[in-house]
Amino acid sequence: MNIKIVFKSTKEQARVLARNLANRLRSYGAVAWTEDEVPPDAGARPDVVVILGGDGTILRAARQYGPQEIPILGVNLGQVGFLAELRAEDLDQYLPRLLARDYTVQERLMLKVTIMPAGGSPVSYLGLNDAVLRAETARVVEISVEINGEPLGLFRGDGLIVATPTGSTGYSLAAGGPVILTEVEALLLTPINSFSLSSRPLVMPADSVIRMQVTGLRKAGLTVDGQVEVSMEPGEMVEITRADTVARLVKMKDKTLAEALGARLRRGEGSLA
């Protein structure tokens, strides 16, 4: 079994754990290497990528390895870790199951976010959680929205969030959006501090085409998964659709989605992955 280990390079704890984990996997007969090592075989393709870090590291890995159709296993070293399947202290228990391929792979819907700049070529990004178009300053931004070519309306406020079911428990939830279980194929549009009392979150089919255009005179900032950041001028448009690829998350625990959601909401954490 080929296993690549990705870690947050700014964390020495993650670097040390990655080295130790690679050595343990090799002792079990696996072909294992860390991201800062040369693979034993230059053409080696990982069967699984193990991610050591927090949600940010996992989100970056999902965008990288989703198009390659490689499953990822998140091991939480951060403060939140909603996307992680295991904790560092779980590794001893679950490594034998990983090597025996005793796990399932859950497919998560991803976003394709395409920016259509004025006078330029479209540029696309992948996202697992969300795409957020919001004011760059503490001022109201105006955003015109179309769904499947039909005008939805003009939103005035701090911005808009388009989230996947995975991302519905992140920024969207904090902005008043509903929780969507990850097995449901849908997209979610959530206003951020809207100036209209009639503006409410909207759940729509996953195959919907959402177009948002910055109107008025103020610029806006677009972020994808809170990591990709692009400044958008008035008149520029972003199109958000379901991506052709999915994120593949290794699942090894038996807890159901409803059980995980209930436990986290009871603890007041308010997020689920």
NUDOLUM-825402 format. One record per atom (N, C-alpha, C, O): x, z, y. Coordinates in pm, whole numbers, padded with zeros to 5 digits, always signed. Atoms other than C-alpha are relative to their C-alpha. Last residue first. Layout:
! residues N
XZY...
This chain:
! residues 273
-00057+00130+00034-01775+00905+01768+00002-00012-00150+00046-00113-00203-00011+00028+00142-01984+01178+01922+00067-00133-00018+00043-00227+00058-00053+00132+00032-02005+01342+02260+00019-00013-00148+00042+00085-00218+00070+00114-00057-02195+01624+02426+00059-00134-00030+00033-00228+00045-00104+00097-00029-01946+01901+02362-00059-00128+00054+00002-00195+00137-00003+00035-00141-02215+02166+02399+00107-00100+00035+00138-00118+00153-00118-00064-00060-02142+02323+02061+00012-00031+00148+00097+00024+00218+00023-00146+00005-02498+02242+01957+00118+00074+00061+00102+00180+00122+00092-00034-00108-02442+01883+02077-00027+00149+00002-00042+00208+00110-00070+00010-00128-02134+01856+01858-00090+00033+00117-00046+00095+00214-00102-00104-00012-02301+01989+01545+00067-00004+00137+00091+00101+00197+00062-00130-00021-02612+01776+01591+00101+00109+00021+00083+00195+00107+00061-00004-00132-02413+01456+01637-00059+00137+00029-00034+00195+00136-00108-00007-00097-02193+01520+01333-00055+00011+00142-00004+00088+00223-00062-00132+00011-02494+01600+01115+00110+00016+00105+00119+00119+00171+00092-00097-00058-02685+01293+01238+00059+00140-00003+00043+00217+00092+00001+00014-00144-02387+01065+01175-00089+00105+00066-00053+00163+00169+00079+00110-00051-02350+01199+00822+00007-00004+00152+00050+00091+00217+00099-00039-00099-02064+01422+00710-00074-00122+00054-00011-00222+00087+00135+00030+00048-01893+01297+00394-00108+00032+00103-00225+00006+00077+00082-00121+00011-01541+01275+00535-00144-00039-00031-00188-00149+00003-00035-00071+00123-01310+00983+00462-00083+00126-00020-00085+00181-00130+00079-00123+00010-01410+00719+00716+00029+00065-00135+00019+00001-00240-00003-00061+00133-01160+00447+00815-00076+00133+00004-00049+00218+00089-00047-00138+00004-01266+00278+01137-00008+00054-00142-00113+00047-00207+00017-00050+00137-01291-00100+01161+00064+00138-00010+00186+00152-00009-00102-00101+00033-01345-00221+01517-00032+00054-00138-00148+00079-00171+00045-00140+00004-01552-00538+01531+00122+00090-00018+00227+00046-00064-00071-00090+00090-01479-00899+01626-00062+00139+00005-00139+00171+00096+00002+00060+00134-01701-01169+01771+00067+00090-00102+00042+00077-00222-00120+00071+00041-01761-00947+02073-00016-00059-00139-00098-00012-00218-00053-00052+00126-02111-00859+02191+00123-00083-00038+00119-00206-00032+00073+00037+00121-02153-00974+02545+00057+00076-00118+00160+00143-00109-00026-00092+00110-02053-00877+02898-00089-00036-00117-00211-00042-00104+00096+00022+00108-02019-01128+03180+00039+00088-00118+00155+00092-00158-00050-00036+00132-01846-01025+03502-00112-00021-00101-00227+00016-00077+00095-00035+00106-01907-01192+03836+00073+00041-00126+00184-00006-00153-00053+00022+00134-01727-01229+04167-00093+00059-00105-00169+00152-00079+00033+00134+00048-01931-01256+04486+00053-00029-00139+00006-00122-00205+00141+00035-00014-01769-00954+04652-00024-00146-00042+00052-00235-00005+00042+00030-00137-01416-00909+04517-00150-00026+00004-00209-00062-00098+00089+00115-00013-01337-00743+04186-00047-00014+00144-00092+00082+00206+00072-00005-00126-01040-00514+04115-00082-00129+00015-00033-00238-00013-00003+00124-00076-00941-00494+03749-00080+00020+00128-00190+00075+00123+00054-00013-00135-00853-00192+03535+00019-00130+00077+00129-00185+00082-00023+00127-00069-00803-00190+03156-00068+00011+00137-00187+00043+00144-00143+00030+00009-00784+00172+03037+00037-00130+00070+00137-00136+00141-00073-00090-00088-01120+00347+03091+00148-00030+00009+00223+00050+00064-00046-00116+00079-01253+00161+02786+00081+00098+00085+00160+00175+00032+00041+00019+00138-01278-00145+03013+00064+00111-00083+00186+00125-00086-00086-00058+00102-01264-00075+03386-00060-00028-00137-00181-00028-00154+00048+00011+00138-01401-00287+03669+00101+00067-00092+00221+00040-00084-00103-00008+00104-01346-00187+04030-00064-00007-00137-00163+00062-00164+00030-00094+00108-01571-00296+04315+00116-00001-00099+00197-00093-00100-00059+00029+00130-01517-00461+04652-00042+00105-00102-00090+00213-00066-00098-00093+00053-01756-00411+04942+00051-00043-00137-00024-00096-00220-00133+00021-00058-01926-00680+05146+00109+00086-00063+00226+00070-00030-00036-00075-00120-02262-00724+04976+00143-00029+00041+00198-00135+00009+00058+00059-00121-02291-00846+04618+00039+00086+00121+00109+00186+00106-00019-00087-00115-02077-00777+04311-00055-00070+00123-00008-00178+00161-00070+00062-00113-02222-00975+04024+00007+00099+00115-00093+00162+00151+00003-00086-00118-02319-00841+03682+00086-00064+00110+00200-00103+00088-00086+00046-00110-02406-01064+03389-00019+00091+00120-00132+00118+00161+00016-00074-00124-02535-00926+03061+00097-00056+00103+00217-00067+00078-00107+00044-00091-02583-01151+02758-00028+00066+00136-00130+00039+00199+00034+00030-00139-02791-00980+02489+00124-00044+00077+00236-00004+00046-00037+00138-00031-02682-01004+02124-00035-00040+00142-00024-00158+00177-00145+00016-00005-02676-00626+02079+00043-00141+00038+00154-00160+00088-00061+00051+00123-03044-00597+02164+00149-00028+00017+00195-00062+00126+00037+00139+00027-03124-00387+02472+00067-00047-00130+00159+00017-00179-00055+00036+00130-03128-00021+02576-00050-00140-00035-00169-00168-00023+00070+00105+00074-03187+00034+02948+00074-00030-00129+00193-00062-00128-00079+00068+00104-03094+00344+03145-00086-00097-00079-00205-00074-00100-00014-00080+00121-03326+00414+03440+00089-00075-00099+00101-00197-00091-00110+00049+00083-03344+00293+03797+00020+00093-00117+00051+00211-00100+00054+00078+00112-03689+00376+03937+00108-00053-00092+00077-00111-00196+00054-00092+00099-03555+00658+04157-00055-00073-00122-00074-00012-00227+00141+00026+00031-03344+00400+04338-00047+00096-00108+00015+00108-00213+00079-00037-00117-03017+00509+04502-00149-00020-00023-00230+00022+00060+00075+00107-00067-02848+00501+04162-00078+00053+00120-00125+00167+00118+00048-00052-00129-02599+00774+04075-00073-00108+00080-00037-00137+00194-00075-00118-00041-02436+00569+03798-00047+00040+00139-00024-00032+00237-00040-00011-00142-02679+00327+03636+00077+00129+00025+00053+00231-00040+00029-00129-00063-02671+00296+03253+00045-00002+00146+00163-00024+00173-00031+00015-00142-02696-00032+03059-00043+00128+00071-00162+00163+00073+00063-00096-00088-02680+00016+02680+00048-00023+00143+00168-00032+00169-00082-00022-00119-02607-00241+02413-00080+00087+00095-00203+00087+00092+00064+00006-00132-02756-00232+02065+00106+00009+00107+00219+00050+00082-00062+00111-00074-02679-00252+01695-00075-00020+00131-00185-00075+00134+00099+00082-00069-02770+00091+01556+00072-00108+00079+00167-00079+00153+00052+00097+00096-02523+00236+01302-00104-00092+00062-00144-00190+00000-00091+00114+00014-02329+00401+01584-00047-00103-00100+00003-00215-00100-00081-00016+00120-02619+00627+01675+00078-00127-00026+00030-00237-00001+00038+00101+00099-02733+00569+02032+00090+00019-00121+00212+00013-00109-00093+00015+00112-02724+00870+02266-00056-00105-00096-00173-00099-00133+00035-00056+00131-02924+00823+02584+00114-00015-00100+00206-00094-00080+00044+00096+00100-02785+00771+02935-00032+00066-00133+00009+00180-00156+00141-00013+00030-02775+01039+03204-00054-00098-00102-00176-00108-00119+00077+00059-00108-02442+00961+03373-00150+00002-00028-00229-00051+00051-00019-00085-00117-02256+01203+03142-00082-00051+00119-00121+00028+00206+00075-00124+00024-02405+01015+02846+00010+00093+00121-00089+00154+00160+00142+00030-00012-02279+00685+02987-00085+00125-00019-00181+00146+00055+00036+00002-00142-01929+00825+03039-00150-00024+00019-00211+00036+00107-00108-00026-00093-01895+00906+02669-00050+00007+00143-00134+00091+00176-00020-00144-00011-02168+00941+02408+00117+00036+00092+00162+00151+00094+00119-00062-00059-02299+00587+02450+00015+00150+00016-00059+00212+00092-00023-00048-00136-01946+00455+02397-00119+00070+00062-00107+00125+00172-00116-00091+00001-01979+00427+02019+00021+00061+00137+00047+00181+00149+00041-00128+00059-02330+00283+02059+00115+00100-00007+00094+00220+00015+00036+00020+00141-02175+00025+02292-00060+00130-00053-00057+00231+00018-00064-00073+00109-02179+00081+02666-00047-00050-00135-00158-00100-00150+00050+00069+00120-02245-00116+02984+00076+00059-00118+00198+00047-00127-00076-00010+00125-02201+00121+03278-00069-00085-00105-00191-00076-00122+00074+00020+00124-02319+00052+03632+00095+00008-00119+00212-00031-00110-00040+00106+00093-02202+00153+03978-00089-00005-00122-00195+00057-00127-00143-00009+00030-02196+00425+04245+00047-00106-00098+00166-00135-00105-00043-00133+00039-02532+00328+04392+00149+00002-00024+00224-00072+00040-00080-00061-00107-02735+00021+04469+00033+00141-00041-00056+00220-00075-00027-00142+00012-02865-00194+04183+00089+00045+00115+00191-00017+00145-00117-00036-00079-03023-00533+04246+00016+00152-00005-00075+00225+00033+00017-00067-00128-03262-00657+03982+00132+00027+00068+00239-00006+00016+00050-00134+00026-03310-00774+03625-00022+00076+00130-00115+00156+00141-00037-00107-00093-03279-01146+03695-00063+00134-00041-00183+00141-00068+00115-00043-00080-03322-01359+03378+00042+00114+00093+00107+00208+00049+00033+00100-00101-03024-01550+03237-00117+00037+00089-00147-00036+00184+00036+00127+00066-03005-01343+02919-00049-00103+00101-00144-00177+00073+00001-00018+00145-03004-01023+03126-00050-00130-00062-00164-00171-00039+00082+00093+00079-02903-01067+03490+00012+00037-00148+00119+00073-00195-00008+00003+00146-02776-00793+03722-00096-00104-00057-00211-00114-00015+00113+00078+00050-02692-00789+04094+00017-00019-00150+00126-00051-00197-00029+00082+00118-02455-00511+04195-00129-00068-00043-00230-00003-00069+00118+00075+00040-02443-00339+04535+00037-00095-00113+00133-00171-00103-00028+00138+00038-02181-00071+04591-00130-00064-00045-00216+00001-00103+00097+00065+00088-02237+00251+04785+00044-00143-00029+00091-00215+00059+00104+00072-00072-01929+00417+04927-00094-00066-00100-00059-00084-00217+00119-00085+00001-01680+00673+04799-00109-00061+00088-00158+00002+00182-00009-00112-00092-01426+00399+04733-00130+00081-00008-00222+00045-00081-00141-00041-00005-01363+00149+04454+00021+00118+00093+00120+00191+00081-00062+00006-00131-01735+00130+04380+00145+00045-00007+00178+00139-00079+00039-00103-00096-01827+00079+04017+00076-00015+00130+00174-00090+00138-00018+00067-00130-01832-00168+03730-00048+00098+00105-00167+00132+00110+00058-00069-00115-01781+00013+03399+00035-00077+00126+00152-00102+00155-00050+00068-00119-01725-00157+03063-00074+00061+00118-00196+00072+00117+00085+00043-00111-01771+00061+02758+00074-00085+00100+00197-00093+00100+00090-00099-00061-01652+00213+02434-00094-00061+00104-00216-00065+00085+00075-00070+00104-01492-00043+02202-00103+00095+00060-00211+00112+00004+00022-00142-00023-01371-00295+02458-00079+00059-00115-00168-00006-00170+00081-00069+00101-01217-00640+02435-00018+00146+00039+00069+00205+00103-00056-00121+00058-01097-00831+02741-00095+00052-00107-00216+00029-00101+00081-00085+00087-01161-01179+02876+00079+00117-00056+00200+00109-00079-00091-00084+00077-01023-01374+03173-00084+00099-00079-00173+00164-00023+00053-00122+00060-01214-01664+03330+00106+00073-00082+00191+00011-00146+00045+00018+00138-01006-01912+03531-00053+00132-00055-00001+00239-00021-00099-00021+00105-00985-01885+03907-00059-00023-00137-00178-00052-00151-00110+00094-00007-01167-02006+04220+00106+00017-00105+00212-00046-00095+00027+00115-00087-01387-01699+04247+00124-00088+00006+00231-00043+00047-00044-00011-00139-01309-01477+03950-00033-00125+00080-00041-00235+00026+00005+00136-00053-01521-01489+03635+00038+00005+00148-00048+00013+00235+00003+00002-00147-01434-01173+03444+00007-00145+00046+00091-00222+00000-00061+00119-00060-01523-01175+03076-00019+00002+00150-00131+00003+00200+00021-00012-00144-01588-00851+02886+00077-00113+00068+00200-00116+00065-00085+00101-00060-01631-00895+02512-00034-00001+00150-00147-00031+00188+00041+00081-00113-01769-00569+02378+00103-00109+00029+00223-00089+00011-00090+00003-00115-01721-00413+02035-00057-00093+00108-00142-00178+00081+00022+00108-00095-01962-00308+01760+00097+00012+00116+00122+00121+00166+00057-00037-00128-01818-00060+01511-00008-00121+00093+00089-00195+00108-00017+00101-00104-01759-00136+01144-00072+00044+00127-00190+00081+00123+00119+00015-00084-01719+00165+00916+00030-00100+00112+00128-00086+00185-00035+00056-00131-01459+00138+00643-00129-00024+00077-00215-00101+00034+00086+00111-00043-01503+00363+00340+00049-00049+00137+00121+00022+00207+00060-00015-00132-01243+00578+00170-00095-00117+00025-00094-00216-00049+00127-00071+00019-01073+00634-00163-00059+00031+00137-00059+00145+00183+00104+00083-00066-00802+00372-00118-00139+00059-00021-00237-00014-00034+00085+00049+00109-00589+00574-00365-00110-00093+00050-00193-00139-00027-00084+00083+00085-00322+00609-00094-00078-00057-00119-00043-00162-00172-00038+00121-00074-00583+00733+00152+00079-00094-00089+00051-00214-00093+00117+00088-00003-00730+00972-00103+00030-00129+00076-00017-00237+00038+00020+00059+00132-00387+01122-00174-00120-00096-00003-00115-00199-00069-00098+00106+00030-00327+01159+00204-00019-00058-00141-00014-00181-00154+00059+00134+00007-00655+01350+00259+00100-00112-00031+00058-00224-00060+00119+00011+00086-00570+01712+00185-00041-00145-00021-00086-00181-00130-00037-00035+00138-00215+01711+00322-00117-00021-00096-00098-00068-00208-00074+00108+00065-00333+01521+00632+00036+00033-00145+00023-00054-00232+00073+00056+00113-00607+01765+00733+00083-00096-00085+00041-00134-00195-00004-00094+00112-00379+01979+00953-00078-00049-00121-00070+00012-00228-00135+00001+00060-00318+01680+01181+00006+00092-00122+00074+00060-00220-00093-00076-00082-00691+01646+01239+00135+00002-00071+00144-00028-00190-00071-00117+00052-00896+01373+01077+00072+00075+00110+00092+00023+00220+00063-00044+00124-01159+01108+01158+00061+00131-00050-00009+00216-00106-00089-00028+00113-01060+01059+01520-00079+00048-00121-00176+00122-00107-00013+00120+00084-01305+00896+01760+00084+00026-00124+00083-00055-00217+00130+00033+00057-01421+01225+01914+00007-00121-00093-00075-00135-00184-00007+00053+00135-01062+01339+01959-00132-00033-00065-00148-00014-00185+00139+00036+00031-01105+01568+02256-00011-00054-00141-00062+00014-00230+00090-00111-00031-00788+01761+02337-00143-00030-00042-00221+00062-00066+00038-00021-00139-00543+01525+02172-00093+00118+00016-00109+00200-00075-00102-00089-00056-00357+01520+01840-00034+00034+00145+00042+00103+00212+00008-00055-00135-00646+01374+01643+00118+00092+00032+00145+00189-00038-00037-00139+00024-00571+01157+01341+00016+00066+00137+00105+00029+00214-00039-00084-00111-00752+00823+01364+00029+00143-00042-00050+00206-00113+00035-00139+00031-00752+00588+01067+00052+00088+00113+00173+00098+00133-00082-00103-00063-00755+00218+01154-00054+00138-00036-00175+00159-00045+00063-00131-00022-00879-00073+00947+00097+00098+00063+00217+00093+00039-00074-00107+00067-00710-00413+00998-00069+00132+00029-00090+00165+00146+00082-00049+00112-00936-00710+01079+00074+00106-00083+00061+00111-00205-00079+00025+00121-00666-00866+01301-00071+00047-00127-00020+00030-00237-00008+00144+00026-00915-00896+01590+00081-00035-00125+00063-00143-00182+00131+00055+00033-00986-00521+01554+00004-00149-00028-00047-00193-00131+00009+00030+00143-00616-00432+01544-00138-00049-00043-00153-00100-00154-00111+00078+00056-00531-00449+01913-00026-00044-00142-00001-00160-00177-00006+00132-00066-00859-00347+02074+00110-00088-00059+00097-00210-00062+00119+00076+00038-00909-00069+01819+00001-00138+00063-00036-00236-00001-00022+00056+00134-00550+00047+01868-00119-00083-00045-00102-00186-00110-00098+00109-00012-00603+00089+02243+00023-00067-00135+00033-00189-00144+00066+00112-00068-00921+00288+02177+00095-00118+00016+00056-00233-00006+00087+00066+00098-00740+00507+01921-00070-00120+00062-00084-00224-00002-00087+00072+00093-00461+00592+02165-00082-00078-00102-00047-00190-00139-00060+00112-00071-00716+00683+02431+00089-00085-00089+00086-00207-00083+00091+00114-00005-00918+00892+02186+00061-00121+00069+00035-00235+00030+00136-00028-00042-00627+01123+02113-00084-00126+00004-00045-00230-00051+00021-00017-00144-00308+01078+01916-00143+00037+00030-00217+00082-00058-00024-00140-00034-00169+00977+01579-00014+00016+00151+00069-00034+00227-00018-00024-00143-00323+00646+01469+00016+00150+00023-00075+00227-00008+00030-00140-00030-00280+00542+01105+00035+00026+00145+00147-00003+00189-00083-00053-00109-00297+00164+01057-00045+00143+00028-00162+00166+00058+00063-00100-00087-00429+00054+00718+00100+00036+00109+00220+00043+00084+00135-00013+00057-00351-00240+00489-00083+00096+00083-00204+00082+00095+00052-00130+00044-00056-00320+00714-00138-00013-00065-00221-00093-00022+00125-00024-00071+00082-00674+00713-00056+00134-00048-00071+00155-00168+00092-00098+00058+00445-00713+00612-00122+00020+00091-00110+00038+00212+00135+00056+00002+00605-01036+00735-00104+00098-00052-00217+00058-00080+00035+00052-00132+00933-00879+00844-00142-00054+00005-00205-00053+00111+00016+00144+00018+00942-00677+00523-00049-00056+00132-00154-00014+00183-00091+00034+00111+01077-00324+00560-00002-00150-00031+00100-00208-00065+00062-00006+00133+00895-00311+00898+00101-00039-00109+00187-00123-00085+00015+00136+00053+01128-00253+01196-00064+00009-00138-00015+00086-00221-00094+00038+00105+01066+00089+01344-00025-00145-00041-00135-00198-00023-00130+00025-00062+00905+00182+01677+00108-00029-00104+00227-00028-00072+00005+00116-00088+00553+00137+01538+00133-00029+00068+00155-00141+00114+00056-00035-00130+00625+00372+01249+00010-00121+00092+00086-00214+00066-00092+00008-00112+00680+00244+00894-00073+00041+00128-00195+00025+00138+00046-00059-00125+00527+00287+00552+00106-00013+00108+00226-00003+00080-00086+00064-00098+00547+00099+00222-00050+00044+00137-00157+00001+00181+00058+00093-00096+00382+00346-00014+00109-00067+00084+00219-00013+00097-00006+00139+00045+00550+00497-00318-00061-00102+00093-00064-00221+00061+00112+00025+00091+00451+00860-00269-00004-00145-00049-00092-00183-00126-00027-00079+00121+00794+00940-00122-00111-00017-00103-00089+00004-00222-00100+00072+00080+00737+00653+00121+00029+00075-00129+00050+00013-00234+00067+00114+00061+00417+00820+00242+00096-00081-00087+00058-00129-00193+00085-00050+00108+00602+01146+00299-00069-00116-00072-00078-00117-00195-00085-00042+00112+00876+00972+00498-00083+00049-00118-00051+00019-00233-00055+00121+00063+00623+00790+00716+00087+00038-00120+00079-00027-00225+00106+00062+00078+00438+01117+00780+00051-00125-00071+00018-00148-00187+00022-00079+00121+00754+01294+00888-00105-00064-00091-00090-00066-00213-00118+00012+00086+00848+01019+01131-00022+00073-00133+00005+00020-00240-00001+00137+00052+00495+01003+01273+00118-00020-00095+00102-00080-00202+00099+00007+00108+00478+01382+01306-00001-00139-00063-00016-00152-00184-00053-00076+00114+00802+01384+01506-00096-00009-00118-00053-00028-00232-00116+00073+00053+00681+01107+01737+00055+00069-00125+00084+00004-00225+00050+00116+00074+00339+01270+01782+00115-00078-00064+00102-00126-00176+00066-00049+00121+00491+01604+01878-00047-00115-00087-00034-00112-00209-00105-00023+00098+00722+01424+02120-00059+00051-00131-00009+00018-00239+00012-00131+00063+00418+01293+02306+00106+00016-00108+00103-00054-00209-00037-00103-00098+00490+01010+02549-00009+00141-00058+00030+00238+00007-00146-00010-00015+00500+00756+02265+00042+00107+00098+00157+00152+00093-00016-00002-00145+00141+00815+02163+00145+00030+00033+00193+00141+00010+00008-00131-00063+00153+00724+01797+00015-00014+00151+00063-00115+00201-00003+00016-00144+00103+00429+01565-00016+00137+00064-00096+00218+00016+00035-00123-00073+00183+00453+01196+00023-00023+00148+00134-00054+00192-00071-00008-00128+00177+00136+00981-00050+00124+00075-00169+00155+00072+00060-00086-00101+00073+00164+00617+00090+00003+00124+00207+00039+00117-00075+00009-00125+00133-00095+00345-00072+00081+00108-00191+00059+00134+00085+00000-00120+00000+00000+00000+00088+00000+00125+00183+00078+00133
